[in-house]
Amino acid sequence: YMLHPVETMLHPIKTMLHPIKTLLHPIKTMLHPIKTLLHPIKTLLHPIKTMLHPIKTMLHPIKTMLNPIKTLLHPIKTLLHPIKTMLHPIETMLHAIKTMLHPIKTMLHSIKTYMAEIR
């Protein structure tokens, strides 16, 4: 029985690949239950994916329309960033003042309530 010339050529490659195949086998065996577990999930997700497709198709022209607006807004956003950074410590300071004033506000409210009760 003569080996076909192509087969003869492929034989050393096949021999080389054998240990790799042997190594991969337990991994394949290990992955099988995971694959089995994922199957019903995949089946469940399919109709959802099908349902979402027309919505995705519908949203595409809107996304395309919004792109030039997004492009226009970008330099404005870039300009505003240092201002935002500058305002941050001021915002932090105002928050601290507001927190400090809270007990005073509560006290004044109590006085107001007390005065209303006297009358």
WOLIN-V733614 format. One record per residue. N is the residue number from 1. RES is the residue in one small letter. PSI is psi as a letter, one per 40 degrees, with the letter a starting at -180 (999 if undefined). OMEGA is omega in whole degrees, -180 to 180 (* if undefined). Layout:
BEGIN
N&RES&PSI&OMEGA + N&RES&PSI&OMEGA
END
This chain:
BEGIN
1&y&h&-179 + 2&m&h&174 + 3&l&h&177 + 4&h&i&-178 + 5&p&d&179 + 6&v&d&180 + 7&e&d&179 + 8&t&d&179 + 9&m&d&-177 + 10&l&e&-175 + 11&h&d&180 + 12&p&d&178 + 13&i&d&179 + 14&k&d&-180 + 15&t&d&180 + 16&m&d&-178 + 17&l&e&-175 + 18&h&d&180 + 19&p&d&178 + 20&i&d&178 + 21&k&d&-180 + 22&t&d&179 + 23&l&d&-177 + 24&l&d&-176 + 25&h&d&180 + 26&p&d&178 + 27&i&d&179 + 28&k&d&-180 + 29&t&d&180 + 30&m&d&-177 + 31&l&d&-176 + 32&h&d&180 + 33&p&d&178 + 34&i&d&179 + 35&k&d&-180 + 36&t&d&179 + 37&l&d&-177 + 38&l&d&-176 + 39&h&d&179 + 40&p&d&178 + 41&i&d&179 + 42&k&d&-180 + 43&t&d&179 + 44&l&d&-177 + 45&l&d&-176 + 46&h&d&180 + 47&p&d&178 + 48&i&d&179 + 49&k&d&-179 + 50&t&d&-180 + 51&m&d&-177 + 52&l&d&-176 + 53&h&d&179 + 54&p&d&178 + 55&i&d&179 + 56&k&d&-180 + 57&t&d&180 + 58&m&d&-177 + 59&l&d&-176 + 60&h&d&179 + 61&p&d&178 + 62&i&d&179 + 63&k&d&-180 + 64&t&d&179 + 65&m&d&-178 + 66&l&e&-178 + 67&n&d&179 + 68&p&d&178 + 69&i&d&179 + 70&k&d&-180 + 71&t&d&179 + 72&l&d&-177 + 73&l&d&-176 + 74&h&d&179 + 75&p&d&178 + 76&i&d&179 + 77&k&d&-180 + 78&t&d&179 + 79&l&d&-177 + 80&l&d&-175 + 81&h&d&179 + 82&p&d&178 + 83&i&d&179 + 84&k&d&-180 + 85&t&d&180 + 86&m&d&-178 + 87&l&d&-175 + 88&h&d&179 + 89&p&d&178 + 90&i&d&179 + 91&e&d&180 + 92&t&d&180 + 93&m&d&-180 + 94&l&d&179 + 95&h&d&180 + 96&a&d&179 + 97&i&d&-180 + 98&k&d&180 + 99&t&d&180 + 100&m&d&-178 + 101&l&e&-176 + 102&h&d&180 + 103&p&d&178 + 104&i&d&179 + 105&k&d&180 + 106&t&d&180 + 107&m&d&180 + 108&l&d&180 + 109&h&d&179 + 110&s&d&179 + 111&i&d&-179 + 112&k&d&-180 + 113&t&d&-180 + 114&y&d&-180 + 115&m&d&-180 + 116&a&d&-180 + 117&e&d&180 + 118&i&d&-180 + 119&r&999&*
END
